Amino acid sequence: MSHTDDIKDGIGENHIATSAETPLRKDAFELSDEQKIEAIKKDVENILQTLGMDLTDDSIKGTPNRVAKMFVKEIFGGLNPEKKPNSSTFENKYKYNEMLVEKNITVYSTCEHHLLPIVGRAHVAYISNGTVVGLSKMNRIVDYFAKRPQVQERLTIQIVQELKKVLNTEDVACVIDAKHLCVNSRGIRDIESSTVTAEFGGTFKEEKVRREFLDYIKLDTQF
C-alpha cells in the first residue's frame, strides 16, 4: 500500500470530513435512475460472486436488483437535487418572535467511509426573521441531506445552511446525536457510544440563546 493510500485509509478509518459539500462529480446526473440501477446491479452481483455466494439460490438471486434500487431510490435518493423538498415559507403574521424548536427528528443516513448506517436524532431550531416554514419541511430537509453518503459534521452544516437560505436568517441551529454502525459493528465495536455534532448560526452563537436551545432539547416529551 502506498503512502497516499495510507492517508486515504486513515481518513476513512477515523471518519474525518474533508468538505462541507457533498463530493459529487459534474457528470453525476447524466445517467438516468434506471441506468444507474442496472449498473449497480451488476456491481453487486460481482461482489457477491467474489465472496462465493450462490446467486442461483432463490433467497439471494434478487439481492443485486434490490440493493441497486435501494441505493438509487431510497438511501442515496438525497443526492438528486430534483428530490430536494420545496420548502415554502409563510409570513409570520402572528408575530411569534421566540425560538422554534423541532426536536427528535429521526436521522437515517449512511457513513460514506464504510457505507454502513448512521442512526440518530436531529434537533433543529430557528428564530423567525419575518418568515416561518412548515414544521414537516424541517423534517424533510433533514431527511433529504441524510439520504446520501455522509459524515455527520457535514450533515449538520448542510441542514443549517439550507434553513438559513429558506428562512433568510442566520439564526438557525442544529444538534445531531447519532450512532455509527461503522463504529458499533466493526473496528472498535463500541455499541454504547454515540456522536454529537452541532452547528450554531447568528444569535445561537450567544451563550444565553444557545443554552436555551440546549435546555429545550433536554425536555422529556412523552404522550
ZITA-V333757 format. One record per residue. N is the residue number from 1. RES is the residue in one letter. SS is DSSP state (A for helix, B for strand, O for the rest). BURIAL is 1 if it has 24 or more other ideal C-beta (glycine too) atoms within 12 Angstrom, else 0. Layout:
n: (N | N)
res: (RES | RES)
ss: (SS | SS)
burial: (BURIAL | BURIAL)
This chain:
n: (1 | 2 | 3 | 4 | 5 | 6 | 7 | 8 | 9 | 10 | 11 | 12 | 13 | 14 | 15 | 16 | 17 | 18 | 19 | 20 | 21 | 22 | 23 | 24 | 25 | 26 | 27 | 28 | 29 | 30 | 31 | 32 | 33 | 34 | 35 | 36 | 37 | 38 | 39 | 40 | 41 | 42 | 43 | 44 | 45 | 46 | 47 | 48 | 49 | 50 | 51 | 52 | 53 | 54 | 55 | 56 | 57 | 58 | 59 | 60 | 61 | 62 | 63 | 64 | 65 | 66 | 67 | 68 | 69 | 70 | 71 | 72 | 73 | 74 | 75 | 76 | 77 | 78 | 79 | 80 | 81 | 82 | 83 | 84 | 85 | 86 | 87 | 88 | 89 | 90 | 91 | 92 | 93 | 94 | 95 | 96 | 97 | 98 | 99 | 100 | 101 | 102 | 103 | 104 | 105 | 106 | 107 | 108 | 109 | 110 | 111 | 112 | 113 | 114 | 115 | 116 | 117 | 118 | 119 | 120 | 121 | 122 | 123 | 124 | 125 | 126 | 127 | 128 | 129 | 130 | 131 | 132 | 133 | 134 | 135 | 136 | 137 | 138 | 139 | 140 | 141 | 142 | 143 | 144 | 145 | 146 | 147 | 148 | 149 | 150 | 151 | 152 | 153 | 154 | 155 | 156 | 157 | 158 | 159 | 160 | 161 | 162 | 163 | 164 | 165 | 166 | 167 | 168 | 169 | 170 | 171 | 172 | 173 | 174 | 175 | 176 | 177 | 178 | 179 | 180 | 181 | 182 | 183 | 184 | 185 | 186 | 187 | 188 | 189 | 190 | 191 | 192 | 193 | 194 | 195 | 196 | 197 | 198 | 199 | 200 | 201 | 202 | 203 | 204 | 205 | 206 | 207 | 208 | 209 | 210 | 211 | 212 | 213 | 214 | 215 | 216 | 217 | 218 | 219 | 220 | 221 | 222 | 223)
res: (M | S | H | T | D | D | I | K | D | G | I | G | E | N | H | I | A | T | S | A | E | T | P | L | R | K | D | A | F | E | L | S | D | E | Q | K | I | E | A | I | K | K | D | V | E | N | I | L | Q | T | L | G | M | D | L | T | D | D | S | I | K | G | T | P | N | R | V | A | K | M | F | V | K | E | I | F | G | G | L | N | P | E | K | K | P | N | S | S | T | F | E | N | K | Y | K | Y | N | E | M | L | V | E | K | N | I | T | V | Y | S | T | C | E | H | H | L | L | P | I | V | G | R | A | H | V | A | Y | I | S | N | G | T | V | V | G | L | S | K | M | N | R | I | V | D | Y | F | A | K | R | P | Q | V | Q | E | R | L | T | I | Q | I | V | Q | E | L | K | K | V | L | N | T | E | D | V | A | C | V | I | D | A | K | H | L | C | V | N | S | R | G | I | R | D | I | E | S | S | T | V | T | A | E | F | G | G | T | F | K | E | E | K | V | R | R | E | F | L | D | Y | I | K | L | D | T | Q | F)
ss: (O | O | A | A | A | A | A | A | A | A | A | A | A | O | O | O | O | O | O | O | O | O | O | O | O | O | O | O | O | O | O | O | A | A | A | A | A | A | A | A | A | A | A | A | A | A | A | A | A | A | O | O | O | O | O | O | O | O | O | O | O | O | A | A | A | A | A | A | A | A | A | A | A | A | A | O | A | A | A | O | A | A | A | O | O | O | O | O | B | B | B | O | O | O | O | O | O | O | B | B | B | B | B | B | B | B | B | B | B | B | B | O | O | O | O | O | B | B | B | B | B | B | B | B | B | B | B | O | O | O | B | B | B | O | A | A | A | A | A | A | A | A | A | A | A | A | O | O | B | B | O | A | A | A | A | A | A | A | A | A | A | A | A | A | A | A | A | O | O | O | O | B | B | B | B | B | B | B | B | B | A | A | A | A | O | O | O | O | O | O | O | O | O | O | B | B | B | B | B | B | O | A | A | A | A | O | A | A | A | A | A | A | A | A | A | A | A | A | O | O | O | O | O)
burial: (0 | 0 | 0 | 0 | 0 | 0 | 0 | 0 | 0 | 0 | 0 | 0 | 0 | 0 | 1 | 0 | 1 | 0 | 0 | 0 | 0 | 1 | 0 | 0 | 0 | 0 | 0 | 0 | 0 | 0 | 0 | 0 | 0 | 0 | 0 | 1 | 1 | 0 | 0 | 1 | 1 | 0 | 0 | 1 | 1 | 0 | 0 | 1 | 0 | 0 | 0 | 0 | 0 | 0 | 0 | 0 | 0 | 0 | 0 | 0 | 0 | 0 | 1 | 1 | 1 | 0 | 1 | 1 | 0 | 0 | 1 | 1 | 0 | 1 | 1 | 1 | 1 | 1 | 1 | 0 | 0 | 0 | 0 | 0 | 1 | 0 | 1 | 0 | 0 | 0 | 0 | 0 | 0 | 0 | 0 | 0 | 0 | 0 | 1 | 1 | 1 | 1 | 1 | 1 | 1 | 0 | 1 | 1 | 1 | 1 | 1 | 1 | 1 | 1 | 1 | 1 | 1 | 1 | 1 | 1 | 1 | 1 | 1 | 1 | 1 | 1 | 1 | 1 | 1 | 0 | 1 | 1 | 1 | 0 | 0 | 0 | 1 | 1 | 1 | 1 | 1 | 1 | 1 | 1 | 1 | 1 | 1 | 1 | 1 | 1 | 1 | 1 | 1 | 1 | 1 | 1 | 1 | 1 | 1 | 1 | 0 | 1 | 1 | 1 | 0 | 1 | 1 | 0 | 1 | 0 | 1 | 1 | 1 | 1 | 1 | 1 | 1 | 1 | 1 | 1 | 1 | 1 | 1 | 1 | 0 | 0 | 0 | 0 | 0 | 0 | 0 | 0 | 0 | 0 | 1 | 0 | 1 | 1 | 1 | 1 | 1 | 1 | 1 | 1 | 0 | 0 | 0 | 0 | 1 | 1 | 0 | 0 | 1 | 1 | 0 | 1 | 1 | 0 | 0 | 0 | 0 | 0 | 0)
